[in-house]
Amino acid sequence: MKIVSRNEELLREALSCIPQPSSRASLASCNKLIRFEDISAAAFKIQCGVQKTPCMYSRLSKQYGMDIYLKKEFLQYTGSVKERGVLYLLMSLPQEQQRKGVIVASDSNFSMAVAYHASELRIPVFVIMSTSTVPARVKTCREYGAMVISYGTTAKDSQVHARRLAQENGYLYLEEEDSAVYLSGLGTVGLEIYEQVPKLDAVIFPAGGHCGLLAGSAAALKHLNPHISVIGVESESFPVLQQSLKAGHPTDDQACNNHHFYGDVSGVCFGSNSLQLTGKLVDKVVAVREEDILISMLRLLEYERATIDAEGAIGLAALVAGKLPELKGKRVAVVICSGNLELHLLQQCIARALTLDNRVCRFALVISDCPGDMSKLLEILAREEARVLDIKQERTLVTSELFTVQVICTVETRDKIHTAQLRNALLERYPTTAWTER
């Protein structure tokens, strides 16, 4: 099958036909060479079903010394870029299968996208979730129109039950994989970025185990302009993609599965097609720390007013961590692919990020238990423009001289420099101040 492209040789090598294991989903038989024409066809077919999300110049640009454009895929209806691949996948099913229905078994962004778009296309859709699933996810899928069934205590139990129901009732069991149809739908992100931001130098994508977005978009971008650098970013805790590229085949590190904070980027590498595309077309894959991801989430909340999860923030984290110094002064697009941050994680993530960013600190000191001494401490904090978040006094367990009180104080500062100024001011007045290191 001929690939028509200015980067023809590179694509031909990358997109050799890979036989799929029989254990994969029933859509594996649909795998074929992915062509630029396939991505263009997907863009045309799904244009009325998904948002053409903005790719906007960010105020973060000055802070990191480059022109940063954020592709805001978290604005999709279900909050995830997965809608693109899912919608094209569902629209490509035979009418007979659309009539019978589809079934999925997870609480991932993929399943939520299937629940919504199958309902919109009037395809019967069933979602099997374990009893440990966050209630908000169950509620959301039901609101999208899916029949949600709670079964089993683990994801594996739910998957086994879903496969059995699919076999007994003629449903199509769907799981996220790298079929050409799914990759073509995800690749439409690359098309839009190229159209929206002229003279691009680089595009940064989330990577990890589910690297279909990276692979499909790389095929589109490299066809349109081989000189655009395509970069993938994954977590140092789960370097699944780098391990798979080094091994030459998808790795199956079960230790990284279902990590709730990281979402899909912590999963196993799900297919040889995506892996080969990544190996041939992606210029660089870097890994970032959890601390960098949290600070990236904080930056997006402050500068873009966007509540983003770890998967969505991981691309920007590479710039936050200074992992890509070669992009200084360049025009760079960053794909913010997901915004489904669970509410119970939101407060924890923000609090931890503020601490990591040296904007929340804690110290303990001993003062005289006399009228006016506490007010003197508060005067210092007010003069240094520190905002008091919490203050406690301990009298019973203080082992210093009599009639003293230990004060434990948590304050908010502007940045690292402001924190250092506050620390120096306190040490000058209270030499025994103990600063809690982060």
N, C-alpha and C positions, 0 to 999 in steps of 0.2 A: 504494500500500500504506500503510495507516494505521499510524502509530506511536502507541501508547498510552503517554503519559507526562506527568508534571507539567511536564516541560521540552520539550513536544511540538514547539513551533515551532523551537527550536534544533536538535533532532535531525533534524527533517524537512529543514532546510536543509543540515545536515552530511552526510546520508546519501543524497544524490541518486545515482542509478545511474551508475556510471562505466564506459564501455566499456574492455575490456582489450585491449592489443596482442596480436596473434596470436603473437608470440614468447614470450609468457609460458607457464608450465606449463599442462598440459591441464586443471587444475582451475579455470582462470580462468572457464570457462563457468558455474561454480557461483556466481559473484558475484551478490549481490542485496542489497537493503536489510537492514542489520543492525538488529534490533529488540531491545529489552530482553527480550522473550519468547524470542528466540534464545539469548541468554546464559543465561537461566534454564533453558532446555531442555538446554543444554550442561552446566550445573552438575549437573543431575539425571543425565544420561547418563554422565558421567565420574567420578561420585563414588566408585565402587568401584575405579577404576583409577589414581587419583592421590591424593597425600596432601592432606588439609586442613591445610595448614601453619600453625603458630602465628604469631600477631602479638603479640609480647611487648614489655612495657615495658622500655626499655633503661637501663642504668646511665650511658649517655652523656647522658641527659637533663639532669642537673645541670650538666655541662660546657658545654652549648650553650644553656642557659636556656629549654628548652621540654620538653614531654612527648613523648618520641620512642618510637614503637612500630615494631618491626622485623618486617616480614612476611618470614618465613624460607623463601623458595621454593627456596633452595639445598638444602633437606632432601628435595626430590623424589628419586626413586630414581636418576635420571641426573644429579642436581645442577643442574637447570635448570627454569625455569618453562615452557620450550617444550613440555614434556610435555602440558600442558593442551590447547593447540591441536592438537598432533599426534594425541593420542588421539581427540579428537572428530572430527578429519579422517579418521582411519582407520576409525572406527566408522561414519562416514557414507558410506563407499564402497559401491557396489553389491556384492552377494555375488559376482557373476561376476568383478569386478575384484579382490576380496579373494582369490579362488581363484587368479587369475593371478599376483598379486604386485605389489610396488612396488619402485622403485629410486631411490636418491639419490646425489649426487656431491659430497660435501664432508666435512670433518672437524669441522663445527660442532656446537653443542649441538642444533640441529634434527635433524641426521642421527643423532646418538646417541639422541635421543628416538624417531625413526622406527625405528631398529634394535631398540630394546627393546620398544616397544609393538606393533610389527608381529609380532614373535616371540611376544609374550604372546597376541596375537589369532590366532595360527597363520596369519598372512599371510606368504607367502614374501617375504623382503626382501633386497635386494642393495645394498651400499654400495661405490661406486667412490671410491678415494682415490689421490691422487698419491703418487709414490714419496718425496716430501719430507715426508710426513705424520709427525708424532711417533709413534714406535712404540707408546707407551702408548695412544694413541687407537685405533689399529688393533686392539690386543689387547682393549680394552674393548668395541668394537663386536662383535668375534667372540664375546666372552663373553656379550653380550646375545642372541646367536643369529643374527646377520646373516651372510650370505655376503659377505666383504670381498674386493674385488679391487683390487690395486694397478695403476694404469695412468697413464702419462704423468708428466711432470716438473712440470706446473703444474695448478692447479685447472681451468683452461679445458680442458685435454686430458681430464681426468676427466669433465667435463660433456659434452663431445662424445661420448665413448665411451659414457656412460650413456644419452644420448638414442638413440644407434644401437642399443644393446641393447634399450631399451624398445620401439623401433619394430619390431625384428625378432622379439621374443618376446612382445609384448602386455603388458609390464609398464607400470605407470603411473609416469611420471617425476615425482617430487616435488621441488619447490624451495620455499623459504620465500617466501610471498607474502601478500597481504592479502585472500584470499577470505573471504566472510562466515562460513563454517564455522570457519576457523582463528581469525579475530578473536573469534568468539563463545567459543571455548574459552579463549583468553587472557583474555577479559573476565571470566571467573569469579573472577579474583583480586580485582577490584573488589568483587564481591558479598561475598566472604569478609571482606575488610577492613571493609566497612560493618557486617557482622554482628558482627565480633569487637571492634571499637573504637567504642563509642558517643561521640556528640558530637565527631566529628572536625572539625577545621578545614581540614586539607590532607593530600594524599597526594602523595608524590614518587616518580616512576618513572624508570628509565633510558630514554633516548630514542635519539638517533643515527639511523642509517639504518633499522634494523629496529625501527620504532616501533609494531608491532602490539600489544604489551602496553600501551603508553601509550594508544593509540587505543581498543582494545576495553574496557579498564578505565574509561576516561573516559566511555564510553557508559553503562556500568552505574552509575557513581557519580553522574553528572549526572542520571540518571533518578531515582535514589533521593533525592538531595538536591542541587539545583542550587547550593547555597551552599558546598559543599565545593570548595576550590581544588585543581585538578589541575595538577601541575607536572612538566615533563620536564627531564631533565638530560643533556647531551651533552658531548663533549670539545671544548676550544678548538682542538685540532689537527685535528679533523674535524667542523666544525659543519654536518653534512649536513642535519639537519632544519631548522635556521634558514635555510640557503640555499634549501632547497626551498620553505619557507613564503613566503619573500620573492619567489622566482621564480614561485610559483603552480603549480608542477609538480615532479615528482621530478627531482632533479639526478643527473647521472651522472659524478661526479668519480672517475675511475679511480685517481687518486693515493692515495685513502684505502682502497682495497680490501685485504682480507686482512691487515690489520695485526695481527700475532699477539698482542700484549699486550692490545689493546682488544677483540678478538673481534668480535662482531656489531655493536657500536655504531659501528664504523668503516666499515661497509658503505654502499653506495649506498641511497638511499630507494627502497624496493621497490614502492610502489604508491600510486595516486591515492586509493583508498578510505581508507587509513590517514592519508594527508596531509590529506584534507578533514576527516576526523573530528578530527584534531589541531588543525587551524586553527580549527574552530568550537567545540570543547568544551574544549580545554586552555587554562588561564588564562595559563600562562607557560612559556617554555623558556629555560633558562640554560645557560651553558657553563662548564666548570671546567678547570683546568690539570692536567697529568699529576702534578705534585707533590701536588695536593690528593687525587687518586685514590689515590696511594701511601700518604699519611697516613691516608686513610679505611680502606684495607686493613689498616693497622697497628692502628687503633683497634678494628676489628671482631675482629681476632685477639686483642688484649689484653682487651677488655671483654666480648666475646661468645664467645670461644674458637672462632671461626669462620674457616676458611681460605677467603677469598673472592677471586674474580678481579676484574679491572678493571670488567667489565660489571656485576657484582653490587655493587661498592662505589661506583659513580659517583653514585648517588642521595644517599648520605650525604655524598659529597664536596662537594655544594652547601652543606651545613650547616657542614662543616669549613672551607670557604673563606669563610664569611660572606656568601654570595650571596643569602640569603633573610632579611634582617633583620626583615621584616614578620611572620615566624613566631615571634618571641620571645614566650614565655608561652602559646603555642598548643599544641593537641594535634595531632601530626603523625605520620603513618604513612610509613615509608620501605620500599620494596620492594627486598629483597636477592634479586635474581632468579637469580643463578648463582654456583656455587662450584667451577667446574672450572679451578682454577689448576694449570698444569703444574708438575711438581716442579722442573724445571730453572729455572723462573722464580721459584719461591718464595723461595729464598735471596737472589737478586738484589733482589727487590722489598722484602724485609724490611730488608736492609742499606741500601738506598737510602732507604727511608722513615725509618729511625732517624737517618740523617744529616740528612735534610730536617727532621726534628723536633728538631734540635739535641740529640740524645742520644748521638751518636757523633762525636767530634772528633779531630783530629790536630794535633800541634805538633812543632816541631823546636827544639832548643836545644843550646848547646855548654857542656860542663862539663870540669873538669880530669880528666885520666886518672889519678886517684890513688885509692887504696883509701878507700872511705867516701863519695865524692862521689855515686856512683850510689844508694847507700842513702839519702842525704839527699833526693834527688829522689823516691824511692819513699815516703819518710816524708811529704813534702808531699802526694803523691797520696793516701796513706792518710788523712791528716788531713782532706783535702777530700772524702773518701768517693767518689773516682773509681775505677772498676773498670778495670784495665789489660787491654786486649784484645791489644795487640801492642807490642813494644818492640825497637828495632834500634839498633846502635851502628856508626858509620862512622868509621874512623880514617884510611884511606888517602887519601881525597879531601878531607879537611878542610883548608881553606886558612887557617884562623886560626892563632894562635900554637902553638908546639910543645907536645907532651904534653897535647893536648886531644882530646876525642872528641865527635862530633856524635851526639846521641840523638834518634831519631825515634819518637814514642810515639803510639799510638792508644788512646783511653780512652772508656769509656761513662759518661754522666752521667744525672741524673734528668730534667732539662728545660733550657730556655734560661737560666733564672736560675742554676741550679747550674753550667752551663757558664761563665757570666760570672764567677761567684765563683772558679772554678778558674783561669780566665785571669788574673784580677787577682792571685791568690796566686803564680802562676808568674812573672808580670812583675815582681813585687816582689822576688823572689829571683834571677831570671834576666832582666834587662832586654832582652836580645837575642832573647828567645823569638819564633820565627816561627810564627804560627798559620795553619793551612791553612783558607782560607775555603771553604765549600761552594758 
